């Protein structure tokens, strides 16, 4: 991705108040800022260096070459053992060369280690297991078809070292990356891929989250709720990963592109560039579905297959239909005979009230906004919210789960605990999407926070900001 083609938002980040349909200088500025954030994250090795030195307390890590600052000062001699005592010395300097290319670790990650981890996941009771890798292995009659493409993995020393740090310091992220790789291989084989093409996809899947190593570990804390402008590093991490992969010069552009695209969506609601459908590469389409599916199985200890199946049906516009069709049969096989438990009536009522309250509040806001702010080509935040909410509500209608359908639902689901439980799962996913819309709006338009930063907020902006605040209160109660 070059600077001239590096739009990292889908054009909603700014607006021309005289002509909301016109391209905006603020949009281009937001795109440049996202790229700058990614480059800053790639350059700022604070959190990554801390992971390296923490690992070095347990695993011998040695400088394979002398380490210099960007001003030419030698900081570490070749052959020096790296440990925590060097941390302060390194972290206060900008280094001349990427440090991961200068370090070596005993027992580091290589292709054999990756295959061993993949086999471990596949062999975790694949005959009766319900984990994602177990389901994949069962579908192929064993792990071998999934493991064969891994034997062609390309792992330059800097990349192998990063994976070593990930395995040692962020083990769940390493396991997630391997799981994403296995599902990506399954989907690629289902699409008729073979040989080097599948191996390249496996490399992209394995390395898609290396940018996370540069993020503050606070992101690993499920209790940490980072919202609004503070989410910039989350949005930037696919670009950071692409830049880190580009540095060794070992990977083709298709791998870099797929890594960049692993959070895009077919309907244009993803990031960092907000691409749509055919603008997303075939490898990127596989990678973004694989990432989501693996995350579901990691997040939910019970009924993960059912939850993912419902989510994919609810979000059918977000992923390539042929790839979803390759995944859904596995989820039906993985569902077993377990019956999901319906949530308490009070909890289900709160979720219903939250969704209905958010939709009704937006209908009221929408009725008072100028029509030109809501048009398909508008770059106003109101258009962004309106389009996302329309898509969410349409998905709920198609799933028979919209709040306004509740009367019919009550009649239809009488005496059907499984149906009630699936309805609760669909609405839980919708509630999560509502939160994502609020967070994305606050991130893209930080000026909506208003006067505390001395920003002039007009009436339309204030209405959108008020809706976001109202939704936050509703969701905190739910």
C-alpha positions as CSV (number, residue, x, y, z in Angstrom):
1,X,0.0,0.0,0.0
2,X,1.6,3.3,-1.1
3,X,0.9,6.7,0.4
4,X,-1.3,7.7,-2.6
5,X,-3.6,4.6,-2.2
6,X,-3.6,4.3,1.5
7,X,-7.1,5.4,2.4
8,X,-7.6,3.7,5.7
9,X,-11.2,4.6,6.3
10,X,-14.2,4.2,3.9
11,X,-14.5,7.9,3.4
12,X,-16.8,8.7,6.3
13,X,-14.2,10.5,8.4
14,X,-14.9,14.1,7.4
15,X,-17.5,16.3,5.6
16,X,-17.9,19.4,3.6
17,X,-20.7,21.3,5.4
18,X,-21.6,23.3,2.3
19,X,-22.0,20.2,0.2
20,X,-22.3,16.9,2.2
21,X,-22.1,14.9,-1.0
22,X,-18.7,16.3,-2.0
23,X,-15.3,14.6,-1.2
24,X,-13.8,16.0,1.9
25,X,-10.4,17.2,2.8
26,X,-11.1,15.8,6.3
27,X,-11.6,12.3,4.8
28,X,-8.2,12.4,3.2
29,X,-6.7,13.7,6.4
30,X,-8.3,10.8,8.4
31,X,-6.8,8.4,5.9
32,X,-3.3,9.9,6.3
33,X,-3.7,9.9,10.0
34,X,-4.6,6.2,10.1
35,X,-1.5,5.4,8.1
36,X,0.6,7.6,10.3
37,X,-0.8,5.8,13.4
38,X,0.2,2.4,11.9
39,X,3.7,3.6,11.1
40,X,4.0,5.0,14.6
41,X,2.9,1.7,16.0
42,X,5.4,-0.2,13.9
43,X,8.2,2.2,14.9
44,X,7.3,2.3,18.6
45,X,8.8,-0.9,20.0
46,X,8.0,-0.1,23.6
47,X,5.5,-2.9,24.2
48,X,7.3,-5.3,21.8
49,X,10.7,-4.8,23.5
50,X,9.1,-5.4,26.9
51,X,7.8,-8.7,25.6
52,X,11.2,-9.6,24.2
53,X,13.0,-8.8,27.5
54,X,10.4,-10.6,29.6
55,X,10.8,-13.6,27.4
56,X,14.6,-13.3,27.7
57,X,14.3,-13.8,31.5
58,X,13.2,-17.4,30.7
59,X,14.7,-18.2,27.3
60,X,18.2,-17.4,26.2
61,X,18.1,-14.5,23.7
62,X,21.3,-13.2,22.1
63,X,22.1,-10.3,19.8
64,X,23.1,-11.8,16.5
65,X,24.6,-8.4,15.5
66,X,25.5,-5.1,17.2
67,X,22.4,-3.0,17.9
68,X,22.7,0.7,17.1
69,X,20.5,3.8,17.7
70,X,19.3,5.7,14.7
71,X,22.1,8.3,15.4
72,X,24.7,5.6,15.1
73,X,25.4,5.0,18.8
74,X,26.2,1.4,19.5
75,X,23.9,0.2,22.3
76,X,24.6,-3.5,22.4
77,X,27.5,-5.6,21.3
78,X,27.1,-8.6,19.1
79,X,26.7,-11.8,21.2
80,X,25.3,-10.0,24.2
81,X,22.7,-11.8,26.2
82,X,19.5,-9.7,26.2
83,X,17.6,-9.5,29.5
84,X,15.5,-7.1,31.4
85,X,18.5,-5.0,32.5
86,X,18.8,-3.8,28.9
87,X,15.2,-2.8,28.6
88,X,15.6,0.8,29.7
89,X,18.7,1.3,27.6
90,X,16.9,0.1,24.4
91,X,13.4,1.5,24.9
92,X,14.7,5.1,25.2
93,X,16.3,5.0,21.7
94,X,14.9,4.8,18.2
95,X,16.8,1.8,16.7
96,X,18.6,2.0,13.4
97,X,17.5,-1.5,12.4
98,X,14.5,-3.7,13.3
99,X,15.5,-5.4,16.5
100,X,13.8,-8.7,15.6
101,X,16.3,-9.2,12.7
102,X,19.2,-8.9,15.2
103,X,18.1,-11.3,17.8
104,X,18.0,-15.1,18.1
105,X,16.2,-17.3,20.7
106,X,16.9,-20.8,21.8
107,X,14.2,-23.2,20.7
108,X,12.5,-20.6,18.5
109,X,9.4,-21.1,16.4
110,X,10.1,-22.7,13.0
111,X,7.9,-24.5,10.5
112,X,8.2,-27.8,12.5
113,X,7.0,-26.0,15.7
114,X,4.0,-24.5,13.8
115,X,3.0,-27.9,12.4
116,X,3.3,-29.4,15.9
117,X,0.9,-26.8,17.3
118,X,-1.5,-27.2,14.4
119,X,-1.5,-31.0,14.9
120,X,-2.1,-30.5,18.6
121,X,-5.1,-28.5,17.9
122,X,-6.4,-30.9,15.3
123,X,-5.7,-34.0,17.5
124,X,-7.5,-32.6,20.5
125,X,-10.1,-35.3,20.4
126,X,-11.0,-34.7,16.7
127,X,-13.2,-37.8,16.6
128,X,-15.6,-36.2,19.1
129,X,-14.1,-32.8,19.9
130,X,-16.1,-29.6,19.4
131,X,-13.2,-27.2,19.0
132,X,-12.8,-25.5,15.6
133,X,-9.6,-27.3,14.6
134,X,-11.1,-30.6,15.8
135,X,-14.2,-30.0,13.5
136,X,-11.8,-29.3,10.6
137,X,-9.8,-32.4,11.1
138,X,-13.0,-34.5,11.4
139,X,-14.3,-33.0,8.1
140,X,-11.0,-34.1,6.3
141,X,-10.8,-37.5,7.9
142,X,-7.8,-36.4,9.9
143,X,-5.4,-33.5,10.0
144,X,-3.0,-34.4,7.2
145,X,-4.8,-32.5,4.3
146,X,-4.7,-29.4,6.6
147,X,-1.0,-29.8,7.6
148,X,0.4,-30.6,4.1
149,X,0.4,-26.9,2.9
150,X,2.3,-25.9,6.1
151,X,5.4,-27.6,5.0
152,X,6.0,-24.9,2.5
153,X,5.9,-22.0,4.9
154,X,8.4,-19.2,4.5
155,X,9.7,-17.9,7.8
156,X,12.6,-15.4,7.5
157,X,14.5,-15.0,10.8
158,X,12.8,-11.7,11.8
159,X,9.4,-13.2,11.3
160,X,10.3,-16.4,13.1
161,X,11.6,-14.4,16.0
162,X,8.3,-12.4,16.2
163,X,6.4,-15.7,16.3
164,X,8.7,-16.9,19.1
165,X,7.9,-13.8,21.1
166,X,4.2,-14.3,20.4
167,X,4.3,-17.9,21.5
168,X,6.2,-17.1,24.7
169,X,4.4,-13.9,25.8
170,X,1.0,-13.9,24.1
171,X,0.3,-17.6,23.9
172,X,-3.5,-17.3,23.2
173,X,-2.7,-15.0,20.2
174,X,-0.2,-17.6,18.9
175,X,-2.8,-20.4,19.2
176,X,-5.4,-18.1,17.6
177,X,-3.1,-17.4,14.7
178,X,-2.5,-21.2,14.1
179,X,-6.3,-21.8,14.3
180,X,-7.0,-19.1,11.8
181,X,-4.4,-20.6,9.5
182,X,-6.1,-24.1,9.7
183,X,-9.5,-22.7,8.8
184,X,-8.0,-20.6,6.0
185,X,-6.4,-23.7,4.6
186,X,-9.8,-25.5,4.8
187,X,-11.6,-22.7,3.0
188,X,-8.9,-22.4,0.3
189,X,-9.0,-26.2,-0.4
190,X,-12.8,-25.9,-0.6
191,X,-12.4,-23.2,-3.2
192,X,-10.2,-25.5,-5.2
193,X,-6.8,-24.0,-4.2
194,X,-3.7,-26.0,-4.3
195,X,0.1,-26.0,-3.9
196,X,1.9,-22.7,-3.3
197,X,-1.3,-20.6,-3.4
198,X,-2.6,-22.4,-0.3
199,X,0.8,-22.1,1.4
200,X,0.9,-18.4,0.8
201,X,-2.6,-18.1,2.3
202,X,-1.4,-20.1,5.3
203,X,1.5,-17.6,5.8
204,X,-0.9,-14.7,5.6
205,X,-3.2,-16.3,8.2
206,X,-0.4,-17.2,10.5
207,X,1.0,-13.7,10.5
208,X,-2.2,-11.6,10.3
209,X,-1.9,-10.4,13.9
210,X,1.8,-9.7,14.3
211,X,0.9,-6.0,14.5
212,X,-0.8,-6.7,17.9
213,X,2.6,-7.3,19.4
214,X,3.2,-3.6,19.2
215,X,-0.1,-2.8,21.0
216,X,-0.4,-2.2,24.7
217,X,-1.2,-5.5,26.5
218,X,-4.1,-3.8,28.1
219,X,-6.0,-4.9,25.0
220,X,-5.8,-8.4,26.3
221,X,-7.8,-7.5,29.3
222,X,-11.5,-8.3,28.7
223,X,-12.5,-5.8,31.4
224,X,-10.7,-3.0,29.5
225,X,-13.3,-1.1,27.4
226,X,-11.4,1.2,25.0
227,X,-13.7,3.4,23.0
228,X,-13.7,6.4,20.7
229,X,-10.4,7.9,19.5
230,X,-8.4,5.6,21.9
231,X,-9.3,2.7,19.5
232,X,-6.9,4.1,16.9
233,X,-4.3,1.4,17.4
234,X,-6.9,-1.3,17.0
235,X,-7.9,0.2,13.7
236,X,-4.2,0.6,12.7
237,X,-3.0,-2.9,13.6
238,X,-3.7,-4.5,10.2
239,X,-1.7,-1.7,8.5
240,X,1.1,-2.2,11.1
241,X,1.2,-5.9,10.4
242,X,1.4,-5.3,6.7
243,X,4.3,-2.8,7.2
244,X,6.1,-5.3,9.4
245,X,5.7,-8.0,6.8
246,X,6.9,-5.7,4.1
247,X,10.2,-4.9,5.9
248,X,12.0,-8.3,5.3
249,X,11.0,-8.1,1.6
250,X,10.3,-11.9,1.6
251,X,6.6,-12.0,0.9
252,X,4.6,-11.3,-2.3
253,X,2.1,-8.5,-2.4
254,X,-0.8,-10.9,-2.2
255,X,0.3,-11.9,1.4
256,X,0.7,-8.3,2.5
257,X,-2.7,-7.4,1.0
258,X,-4.5,-10.3,2.7
259,X,-3.0,-9.3,6.1
260,X,-4.1,-5.7,5.5
261,X,-7.7,-6.9,4.7
262,X,-8.3,-9.3,7.5
263,X,-10.8,-6.9,9.2
264,X,-12.6,-5.8,6.0
265,X,-16.2,-6.9,5.3
266,X,-18.0,-7.5,2.0
267,X,-20.6,-4.9,2.7
268,X,-18.0,-2.2,3.3
269,X,-18.4,-2.0,7.1
270,X,-14.9,-3.3,7.9
271,X,-11.6,-1.5,8.4
272,X,-9.0,-0.1,7.8
273,X,-10.1,0.8,4.2
274,X,-13.9,0.0,4.2
275,X,-13.5,-2.0,1.0
276,X,-16.5,-3.7,-0.6
277,X,-17.1,-7.1,-2.2
278,X,-14.8,-7.6,-5.2
279,X,-12.4,-4.9,-4.1
280,X,-11.3,-7.4,-1.3
281,X,-8.8,-9.9,-2.6
282,X,-9.7,-13.6,-2.6
283,X,-7.1,-14.3,0.1
284,X,-8.4,-11.4,2.1
285,X,-12.0,-12.8,1.9
286,X,-10.8,-16.1,3.3
287,X,-8.8,-14.5,6.0
288,X,-11.5,-12.2,7.3
289,X,-14.0,-15.1,7.7
290,X,-11.3,-17.4,9.3
291,X,-10.4,-14.7,11.8
292,X,-14.0,-14.2,12.9
293,X,-14.8,-17.9,13.2
294,X,-11.7,-18.6,15.2
295,X,-12.5,-15.8,17.6
296,X,-16.0,-17.1,18.2
297,X,-14.6,-20.5,19.3
298,X,-12.1,-18.7,21.6
299,X,-14.7,-16.3,23.1
300,X,-17.5,-18.8,23.8
301,X,-16.8,-21.9,25.9
302,X,-20.3,-23.3,25.2
303,X,-22.4,-23.5,22.0
304,X,-19.7,-21.7,20.0
305,X,-20.8,-23.5,16.8
306,X,-24.4,-22.5,17.2
307,X,-23.5,-18.9,18.0
308,X,-21.3,-18.6,15.0
309,X,-23.8,-20.2,12.7
310,X,-26.5,-17.8,13.8
311,X,-24.1,-14.8,13.6
312,X,-23.1,-15.8,10.0
313,X,-26.7,-16.0,9.0
314,X,-27.4,-12.7,10.6
315,X,-24.4,-11.1,9.0
316,X,-24.8,-12.8,5.6
317,X,-23.8,-9.6,3.7
318,X,-20.5,-9.3,5.5
319,X,-18.8,-12.5,4.1
320,X,-18.5,-14.3,0.8
321,X,-21.5,-16.6,0.4
322,X,-19.5,-19.5,-1.1
323,X,-17.1,-19.4,1.9
324,X,-19.9,-19.3,4.4
325,X,-21.4,-22.3,2.6
326,X,-18.1,-24.2,3.2
327,X,-18.2,-23.4,6.9
328,X,-21.8,-23.9,7.9
329,X,-21.9,-27.7,7.5
330,X,-19.0,-28.0,10.0
331,X,-20.9,-25.9,12.5
332,X,-24.0,-28.1,12.2
333,X,-21.8,-31.1,12.8
334,X,-20.2,-29.3,15.8
335,X,-23.4,-28.3,17.4
336,X,-24.1,-31.8,18.8
337,X,-27.4,-32.3,20.6
338,X,-26.9,-29.7,23.2
339,X,-29.8,-27.4,23.8
340,X,-28.9,-23.8,24.4
341,X,-30.3,-22.3,27.6
342,X,-32.7,-19.4,27.3
343,X,-31.6,-16.4,29.3
344,X,-33.8,-15.3,32.2
345,X,-36.8,-13.4,31.0
346,X,-35.6,-10.2,32.7
347,X,-32.3,-10.3,30.9
348,X,-33.9,-11.1,27.5
349,X,-36.3,-8.2,28.1
350,X,-33.4,-5.8,28.8
351,X,-31.7,-6.7,25.5
352,X,-35.0,-6.3,23.6
353,X,-35.6,-2.9,25.3
354,X,-32.0,-1.8,24.4
355,X,-32.3,-2.7,20.8
356,X,-35.8,-1.2,20.5
357,X,-34.8,1.9,22.4
358,X,-31.8,2.5,20.1
359,X,-33.8,2.0,17.0
360,X,-36.7,4.2,18.1
361,X,-34.3,7.0,19.3
362,X,-32.6,7.0,15.9
363,X,-35.9,7.1,14.1
364,X,-36.7,10.3,16.1
365,X,-33.3,11.8,15.4
366,X,-33.5,10.9,11.7
367,X,-36.9,12.6,11.3
368,X,-35.4,15.9,12.3
369,X,-32.3,15.8,10.1
370,X,-32.0,17.3,6.6
371,X,-32.4,14.7,3.9
372,X,-29.1,15.6,2.2
373,X,-27.2,14.5,5.2
374,X,-28.6,11.0,5.0
375,X,-28.0,10.3,1.3
376,X,-25.9,7.3,0.2
377,X,-23.1,9.6,-0.9
378,X,-23.1,11.8,2.2
379,X,-20.0,11.9,4.4
380,X,-21.8,13.1,7.5
381,X,-21.7,10.9,10.6
382,X,-25.5,10.7,10.5
383,X,-25.3,8.9,7.1
384,X,-22.8,6.5,8.6
385,X,-25.1,5.6,11.5
386,X,-28.2,5.5,9.4
387,X,-26.8,3.1,6.8
388,X,-25.3,0.8,9.5
389,X,-28.6,0.8,11.5
390,X,-30.6,0.0,8.4
391,X,-28.4,-3.0,7.6
392,X,-28.6,-4.2,11.2
393,X,-32.4,-3.8,11.3
394,X,-32.8,-5.6,8.0
395,X,-30.7,-8.5,9.2
396,X,-32.9,-8.8,12.3
397,X,-36.1,-8.7,10.2
398,X,-34.7,-11.4,8.0
399,X,-33.9,-13.5,11.0
400,X,-37.3,-12.9,12.5
401,X,-35.8,-11.2,15.5
402,X,-36.5,-7.5,15.2
403,X,-38.2,-5.9,18.2
404,X,-41.2,-4.9,16.2
405,X,-41.8,-8.6,15.4
406,X,-42.0,-9.5,19.0
407,X,-45.8,-10.2,19.0
408,X,-45.4,-12.8,16.3
409,X,-42.3,-14.3,18.0
410,X,-44.2,-14.7,21.3
411,X,-46.8,-16.8,19.6
412,X,-44.4,-18.8,17.4
413,X,-41.9,-19.7,20.2
414,X,-44.4,-20.8,22.9
415,X,-43.0,-24.0,24.3
416,X,-39.8,-23.9,22.2
417,X,-36.9,-23.4,24.6
418,X,-34.3,-24.0,21.8
419,X,-35.9,-21.4,19.5
420,X,-36.0,-18.9,22.4
421,X,-32.4,-19.6,23.1
422,X,-31.4,-19.1,19.4
423,X,-33.4,-15.9,19.4
424,X,-31.4,-14.7,22.4
425,X,-28.2,-15.5,20.7
426,X,-29.2,-13.5,17.6
427,X,-30.2,-10.5,19.6
428,X,-27.0,-10.7,21.7
429,X,-25.0,-10.5,18.4
430,X,-27.2,-7.6,17.3
431,X,-26.5,-5.8,20.6
432,X,-22.7,-6.3,20.0
433,X,-23.1,-4.8,16.5
434,X,-25.0,-1.9,17.9
435,X,-22.1,-1.2,20.2
436,X,-19.7,-1.5,17.3
437,X,-21.7,1.2,15.4
438,X,-21.4,3.5,18.4
439,X,-17.7,2.9,18.8
440,X,-17.0,3.3,15.1
441,X,-18.9,6.6,15.0
442,X,-17.0,8.0,18.0
443,X,-13.7,6.9,16.6
444,X,-14.2,8.3,13.1
445,X,-15.6,11.6,14.4
446,X,-13.9,12.4,17.7
447,X,-15.1,16.0,17.4
448,X,-18.6,14.7,18.4
449,X,-17.3,14.8,21.9
450,X,-17.9,18.5,21.5
451,X,-17.0,21.6,23.4
452,X,-14.5,20.1,25.9
453,X,-12.0,20.3,23.1
454,X,-13.1,23.6,21.8
455,X,-14.7,22.1,18.7
456,X,-17.7,23.7,17.1
457,X,-20.4,21.0,17.1
458,X,-23.4,21.8,14.9
459,X,-27.0,20.7,15.6
460,X,-26.8,17.6,13.4
461,X,-23.5,16.5,15.0
462,X,-25.0,17.1,18.4
463,X,-28.0,14.9,17.5
464,X,-25.7,12.0,16.5
465,X,-23.5,12.5,19.6
466,X,-26.7,12.4,21.8
467,X,-27.8,9.2,20.1
468,X,-24.4,7.6,20.8
469,X,-24.6,8.7,24.5
470,X,-28.2,7.4,24.8
471,X,-27.1,4.0,23.3
472,X,-24.2,3.8,25.7
473,X,-26.5,4.2,28.7
474,X,-28.9,1.6,27.3
475,X,-26.1,-0.9,26.8
476,X,-24.6,-0.4,30.2
477,X,-28.0,-1.2,31.7
478,X,-28.4,-4.3,29.5
